[in-house]
Amino acid sequence: MDVSRLKRSWSAVAAHGDQVPLYFYSTLFLTHPQTRQMFPTNMAGQRDRLVAALGHIVSQVDQVDRLAGYLQELGADHRKFAVRAEHYPAVGQALLATLRHFLAEAWTDELAQDWSAEYGLVAKVMTEAAQAAEAVQPPWWVAEVVGHERRGFDVAVLTVRPQYLLPFTPGQSIGLSHPALRSWRYYSPANAPRTDGTLELHVRAVPGGAVSSRLVYGCAVGDQVHLAAPVGDGLTLSSAGSANLLLLAAGTGWAPLKALVEQVAAEESPRRVDLYVGFRSPGECYDAEGLDKLAASYPWLTVTQVAGLDLQRPGEFVYPVDRALADGDWRSRHVYVCGSDDVVARTVAALTRAGYHRGQLHHEDPGQRWYGPAWRSAVSTSHVPDERGGAR
């Protein structure tokens, strides 16, 4: 397999933008119509994820260890879409047809062999990972909604109880879908593991978001939802040791950091934790009671709420990182950041400029998420920064 040739060919194909996934899925559904039921009605987000996943695979095709881990997680995660081993040949045929179409005269027998070999490896690793996962966990957990509180027009806090214990680590993300939908979105529980197994989920309805809108506006106590296995380690405490922490959250990005605070409390470790939570305005602080309760419960925790918009200073916008850097020097601490892609990117850039090193900054990588660990997808395009926590 010629790795350079493979990468060059993908770059040429990817240059055609949205036409690539559109052609791929059209080919797949026309040649294998039975696969259509596995995908959501609205395919816009699905098309983006296909290109992102293929780009990631090709970019790491010469880094076997890293690619294998990615594919194993992807294969295990695909079980929740009812993907089985017999579906992989159909996808491979549609992929090769798509590559041949866009490469046109540049498509050669050698490239066909390269791509066939690469896809064969991908399918093999993903299939074996799915089979291995079957032995240890279901493709999804059925859970009952036992609490549903509207905390504003577009925000709800849900409490769900899985029928069987769903193990997770604070800071991880859990896939969530409604049985009436064929879409999944990832949310970070706002609690450390509980003895009763319940999970607290903070959901903001995103325009056009089928899952988030259903959870906020069309869900009630007694309903059932489906949960997928936890993924991601960017926000877990494992790499922070026993260091003191600085937590920077925006909007519903506060949820996983709330879980980290509960974890620190349960561990009874001698940490200092300073938490900054940002909202666009004081009225958008949907979990003020929860913030006040934590601040009053733990003497090692300091909570600062940051209202981004100030009517007395039109045109200015204050992020949690701005307030934190103005308040002190935190370079001896590990810093955890969660919010929209835009907020995370801006926060990391500000901390890096201020002398913080990569090893102490913890966050999910903006824009680099796919089916499994990818619960963060949308970046606000408004001229006013979106401090609400992103599409989740």
SEVO-428671 format. One record per residue (C-alpha): residue in three letters; x, y, z. Coordinates in steps of 0.25 Angstrom, whole numbers, plus 5000, padded with zeros to 4 digits. Each point is the difference from the previous one (the first is absolute). Example, Ala and Ser with C-alpha at 12.3 -4.5 7.8 and 13.67 -1.06 7.14 Angstrom:
% residues 2
ala504949825031ser500650144998
% end
This chain:
% residues 392
met500050005000asp500550144996val499750095012ser500450134992arg499149964988leu498949975010lys500150135007arg500150084987ser498849944994trp499150035012ser500550145000ala499550014985val498749945003ala499750085013ala500250134992his498749974994gly499350035014asp498649975002gln499849934987val500949885005pro499149955012leu498750034991tyr500549914989phe500549905010tyr498649985007ser499250014987thr500849894995leu499949925013phe498550025001leu499749974985thr500949875000his499649955014pro498750075003gln499949915013thr501150095006arg499150135000gln499349965012met501250005008phe500250154998pro499350135005thr499050074991asn500850125000met501349964994ala500850145001gly500849975013gln500249854995arg500750054987asp500950095008arg500449885010leu500349914988val501050104994ala500650025014ala500249865003leu500649964986gly501050125001his500449965014ile500249854995val500850044988ser500850105008gln500549905010val500149884990asp501549995003gln499850015015val499449865003asp499950005015arg499350135000leu499149964988ala499649875006gly499550065013tyr499250104993leu499449894991gln499749915012glu499250105007leu499350044987gly499649854997ala499549985014asp499250135000his499449964987arg499249895006lys499050105005phe499750034985ala499749854998val501249994991arg500449854998ala501149934993glu499249984987his499850154999tyr501550034998pro500149954985ala498950094996val500750125006gly501349964994gln499449994986ala499350145001leu501350065005leu500849954988ala499050044991thr500050145006leu501650014999arg499949954986his499050114996phe500750125006leu501449954996ala499649984985glu501249984991ala500950005013trp499349875005thr501049884997asp500149855002glu501050035010leu499250105008ala498849905000gln500949905006asp500550105011trp498650045004ser499549864999ala501149955010glu499850125009tyr498549995001gly500249855002leu500950035012val499050105005ala498849904999lys500849895007val500450085012met498650065002thr499349874998glu500949935010ala499950115010ala498450004999gln500149855002ala500950025013ala499150105005glu498849914999ala500649925011val500150115010gln498950104998pro498750024992pro499950094988trp499250095008trp499350015014val498550035001ala499850115010glu498750065007val499950155001val499750025015gly500250155000his499850114990glu500150155004arg499950114990arg501150105004gly499650114990phe499450004986asp501149914994val500649935011ala499649885008val500749915011leu499649864999thr500249895010val500149864993arg500149865007pro500649894991gln499349865002tyr501449955002leu501250075006leu500850084990pro501450025005phe500750134996thr501150105005pro499750145003gly500350094988gln499749894990ser498850014990ile498849914998gly499249984987leu498550035001ser498949984991his498549995000pro499349884995ala499250084990leu501350054994arg501249944992ser501050115005trp500950005012arg500750115007tyr501050005011tyr499850065014ser500950005012pro499349965013ala500050115010asn500349915012ala501049905005pro499549855000arg498849985010thr499649885007asp498650004993gly500750014987thr499250134996leu500650104990glu499850155000leu500050064986his500050154996val499450024986arg499950124992ala499149994988val500850044988pro499350054987gly499849894991gly500549905010ala499049885000val500549945013ser500250125008ser498750064996arg499349875004leu500649995013val499750145004tyr498650024994gly499549864997cys500449925012ala499449975013val500149925013gly499749854997asp500650014986gln501149904995val501350054994his501249924995leu501450025005ala501349964994ala501349965006pro500850115006val501250064992gly501150105001asp501150035010gly500350144997leu499350055012thr500349895010leu500850035012ser501049884998ser501150084994ala499950115010gly500549925012ser499750075013ala500250144995asn499250125003leu499050034989leu499550124992leu498649974993leu499550094989ala498649974995ala499050074990gly498549975000thr499749865000gly501549975000trp499850015015ala499549865001pro501249914999leu500850105009lys498949995010ala500349855000leu501450025002val499750095013glu499249885005gln501149914997val501050085008ala499050015011ala499949855000glu501549975000glu500250105012ser501350044994pro500750135005arg499850084987arg499650144998val499050024989asp499650134993leu498850004991tyr499650114990val498749984993gly499650094989phe498650044994arg499650104990ser499250085011pro499749985015gly498649954995glu500649884992cys500649945013tyr499149884999asp500749925012ala500250125010glu499449915011gly501049894997leu501150095000asp499750075013lys499849865007leu501349954996ala500750135004ala499449995013ser500349865002tyr501549994998pro501050105006trp501149964990leu499150054988thr499850144995val498950034990thr500050134991gln498950024991val500350084987ala499050084993gly500550024986leu499250114995asp499950135008leu499050114996gln501050115006arg501149954990pro499349984987gly500949934990glu500949935010phe499849855004val500749945012tyr500349854999pro500349925013val501549994996asp500050155000arg499550015014ala500949895005leu501350064994ala499650135006asp499849945014gly501349935001asp501249914995trp499549864999arg501249944993ser500349905011arg498649934998his499449914990val498950074992tyr498749944995val499250074989cys498749974995gly499050074991ser499750034985asp501149974990asp500250154999val500250025015val500949885001ala500950054989arg500050145005thr500349965014val501249914997ala500650104991ala499950115011leu500649905010thr501149964991arg500450154997ala500050025016gly501149895001tyr499149885003his500649874994arg499249904993gly500249895010gln499250075010leu498850044991his498949904999his498850014991glu499449924988asp500650044987pro499150104992gly499449954987gln500749865001arg498949925004trp499249894992tyr499049895003gly500549965014pro500750105008ala499550114992trp499050075008arg500550144996ser499750044986ala499550144997val500750135001ser499350135001thr500150094988ser499350125007his500850135001val499749995015pro500749885006asp499149895004glu500349975015arg498949905002gly500849874999gly499949964986ala499149904992arg499949875009
% end
